[in-house]
Amino acid sequence: MKAFQIGDRQIGPHQPVYVVAELSANHNQEFDQALRLIQAARESGADAVKLQTYTPDTITIRSDREDFQIHGGTIWDGRALHELYGEACMPWHWQPKLKRVADDLGLGFFSSAFDATAVEFLESMNVPAYKVASCELVDLPLLQKMSRTGKPLILSTGMATIEEIEEAVKTAREAGAAQLALLKCASAYPAPPGEMNLRTIPEMARRFDVPVGLSDHTMDIAVPVAAVALGACIIEKHFTLSRSLKGPDSTFSLEPAEFNAMVEAVRVAEKSLGEIHFGPTDSERSSRVFRRSLFVVEALRQGETFSEHNIRSIRPGHGLHTRHLSQIVGKRASRDIERGTPLSWDLVAKA
């Protein structure tokens, strides 16, 4: 599997996990709040921030028809799509300014494009990568448009069947996308941990031979940690200054302290994965003394017979290995031996 690069960061196996703060609608249509989100994301340990580039008219149409009303048990039930996206969208003229702020802070900065005009706009900003939202995974012309830029492409796979993922990956590759990553995702807001099916992550990596990560809508920081343990190279999480700042996405977004706790837990998890290794580590070497070994536990005179009563396997580990116990029982002491002496071959008389 090949790693790829976004800005100065390598993304892939054996690289630090790439942690993305999804700003989504949590700017609440206030530019200063968007600025504070980016600054807080940096302070909370994010490697990158991600926006969403659309308008209500590039993502849907204004209509009172039932098809365009939201139902089905979502947090947005009863609203029209056009109205919701009008509230949630980020003004496009903010985005170049926000990119400059992120660049100055050393944060990666990219966006989900939702139509061809958004791709063209983001190209004018020279973003380093593109994100494909789960619902847009089936928009094959949009995938082709993004892929032709030659930029890295990160595809969320919420709701997608394996056939749909295969079609999306094939479409992207044939259109020129050589740097791909997939994100496991459950498109529920918030998502229940029991529906995350994180064991899919290594299977996606095996099937598609690309870095795989997690776009996580749960409210639990344990889920990203588990994903990292299963090989996730990217973690994306919705980010808000405070859930009390009510907005379309605030209820399933992490606040700065929570996000920071997640990042710290992810860093511990990735460090703990290490490599395939047997034998003592550097920090274990001093513990070898606590292993079992053979000791004389009753004083012996020269010529006395070793038995299971006067030699035993005990701590510490300074004596002969316990595998030699049966060889030594029945043999004789080569000299007087004090109780508590580690057994060694020179204490055993030759036959």
N, C-alpha and C positions, 0 to 999 in steps of 0.2 A: 504494500500500500504506500502510495506516494503522499508525502506531506505537501502542502502548498503554503503560500505566503499572502498575508494581508498586511500591507504596510511593512513594518519591520518584524512582524511576528510569524514564525513558522507554526503551522497548525497541522497536527497529525499525531500518530502514535509516538510515544517517548518525548513529546514536547509538552510544555506546560499547558494546562487546559485554558482555552480561550473563553473568557467570561464576558458575556455581552449583556449590557443593561438595555432592555427594550423600553423606550420612552413612550411609545404608543400615544394614547390620548391624554397622558397625565400632565401635559402642559396646560390644560384647561383654557386654551386660547390666549394665554398670557406669555409674551415673549420672555419677560424676566423670570417667570417660573421655568420655562424651558432652559434658560441659562443656568438657573440654580440646580436643575436636574442633572445637567452635564457635570457641573462642578461637584455635586454630591456623589455622582456615580464614580468619578475619579477618586474621591476621598474614601469611598466604600470598597475600592479594590477592583472595579471593573477594568477590563482591558479595552473595551470598545463600547460605544453607544450606537443604538440603531433607531432610526426613525421609520415612519411610514409616509410614502409620497403618493398622495391621491387627493382628489376633490370629490365631493358627493356625485358630481356629474361624470367623473372618469371611472367610478366604481359601480354606479347604478344609475337609475333615472328617477325623477320625481313622479310618483304615481300613487293614486289612492286605491289601486286594485289590491285585492286580498293577497296576491302573490308577493307584494312588496311590504307587507306587514309582518312583524316578527312575532312568532308564536313558538310553542314547543317546550317551554320550561327554561328559557334562557334568562339571564339577568336583565335583558333588554326587551322582554315581551311587552307587546302593546305599542311599540314604536314603529314608525316607518323607517325603512332602510335609509332613504335619502336624508331624513331628519337626523338619524343617529350619526351618519358619516359627516354631516355638516357640522355637528358638535365635536366630533372626534378628530377631524383632519387637522393637520398642521399647515399653516400658511406656507406656501412654497418660498416666498421671498425671505423667510426666516432662515431657511436651510443653509445657504452659503455662509451666512454669518455664524450660525451654530457650528458649522464645520471648521471655521477658522478658530473658534474657541476650543473645540475638541483637539484640533491639531496642536495648538499652543500648550494644551495640557498633556500632550502625549497619548491621547486616546485615539483608538481606531474609530472611524466614523463611516457608516454606510446606511443603506435604507432598503426597505421593501418597496419595489416599484409595482404599481398596480395596473399600469397600461403603458402603451408605447410612448406617449408623451412624457410620462414620468421617467422612463429610461433615458430619453433624449435630454431631459432637464438634468438628471443626475450625471450623465456623461459630461455635460457642460461644467459641472462641479468637479469632475475628475475623482469621483468616489473610487475607492480601491476594490470594492466588491459589491455584490448584489445579494439580497435575500429574496426568496420566493416564499410567500405566505402559504399556509396549508391549503386554503381555499383556491389559491391561484395555481396550485400544482397541476391542475387539469387544463389550464389555459396554455395550450401548446404554442400558439403564435407568440404569446408573451415570453414563454421560455426561450423560443428561438431568438427573439429580439435581444434579450439579455445575454444569451450565449454568444451572439455575434460580436459583443464588445470585447470578448477575450478575457474578461475579468473573472475572478473566482465567483462561484455561484453556490449559495447555501440554500438547500431546499428543505422546507418543513413538510412532514408527511402525515399530519393529522388527518384522520378519516380514510386515508388512502389504502387501497388494496395493493397487494404485491404487484399485480398487473399494471396498476396505475403508476406505481413507482418505477417499474421497469420501462414503461412508455415515456415517462418524464425524463429519466436518465438517458435513454436512447435518443430522445429528441434533442436534449441539451448537448450531448456529445456530437451528434451529427451536425449540429449548428455551430460547433467550434468550441464548446466549453470543455477545456482540458483539465480544469481545476474545479472539482466538485466535492461538496460535502452534503450529507443528509442529516436531518435532525428528527429523531423520534419525537412524537408530539401527540398529545391527546387534546383535541379541539373542544374542550369543555372549559367553562369559565366560572368558577375555578374547577380544576380537574381533580377527581378523587384519586388519591394515591393507588388505590386498588385497581384502577383501570390504566395504569401507566405501562404495564407489560414491558418493563425495562430489559428483560431477557432478549427482546427483539434487537437490541443495539449490536451485540456481537454478530448476530445473524445477518443484519443489514451490512455490516462491514465485510463479512465473508462473501455475501452474494454480489455486492457491487464494487468491492475493492476500493472503497473511498473512506476518508475519515467520517465518523458518525458522532453526532452529539445529541443533545436534548434541548428542545424548546419546552420549558416547563411552566405549566399554569397551576400547579398545586400551590398550596400555601405552606408547604413543609420543606425545610432546607435539607431534610434527610434524603429526599428523592434525588436531587442533583448529586449528592455524595455517593449514593448507590449507583447512579449512572456512571460516574467516574470509575468506580470499582469494576464496572462491566466494560470499560473501554471508551467512554465518551470523551471526545477531544474538544468539544464546544459545549458550553452551558449558556443558554439564553433565558433570561428571567425578566418579567415586567417589573418596572422600577418606578416608585412614586416618592415624593417628599413626605407625604402623609396620607393615609387612607381617609383621614377626616376631610381632605380636600376632594370632595365628591366629584367623580367624573365617570365616564363610560367604562374605564378599565381599573379604577382605583381599588375596587373590592378584591381583585385577585393579583395585586401588585405588592412587592415587598418594600418596606420602608428602609431608609439607609442603614440603620443598625442591624436589621434582619439580613439585608443584602450582604453587609460586611461579615456577619456571622457565617453566612453561606459560603462566601469566598474563602474565609479562613478554614472552614471545614473541608472545602474542595481541595485547598492546598495541602492540608494534612493527608487527605485521602490519596492524592496523586503521588505525594512523597512516599506514602506507605506501600504503594504498589511495587516500587523498586524493580527488581529483575529476578529471573529464575536463579535461585542460589541455594546451595546446601552447605552445611558447615557453619562454624561460628562466625558471627559478624564481629567487627572491631569492638563494639560495646559488650559483646557476650564473652570475650576472652577472659575477663576477670572472674566470670561466673563458673568457669570450668572447674574451679576448686570445689564447687559444691556437688560435683558428680560423685557417684559411688566408685569405690575401688576396694581392693583387699588389704585389710589391716590385721595385725596380730592383736587380739583382744584379751588374751591371757598370757602372762609371762611364761616363756619356754626356756628350758635348759638345753644345752647342746645335746643333740641326739634324740630329743623328744619328738614324737610324731605329731605332725600337723593334722588337725581334725576340724570338723565344722563347729566345734565348741571354742577353739582357740584362734581360728581365723574366720573373719566375716567380711561380707560386703557392706561397707558403711561409708558415710561421708567423712572426710573430704576425699578428693580425687588424686592423692599423691602416691597411692600404692599401685600394684599390678592390676591390670584389667580383670574384671570379674569373670571373663571367659576362661581364666586359668584356674579357677577354684577346684574343679574336678581333677586337674592334673597334679595339684599340690597336696590335696588331702591324701594322707597315707605316707607321704615322704617325711624326711627327718630334718630338724633344724641344724644348720651348719655351725651355729654358735649360740650362746645365750642371747635371748631376745626380750627386750622390755615390752610390757603392755603398751599399746598405742603406737607401735612401730609400723610404718608403711611396709607392706611386704614387697620384697624385691628378689630376684633370682639368686643373688649372692647369699641370701639367707637360707636357701634350700640346698641341703647336702646332695652332692652328686651320687647317683646309685652306685 
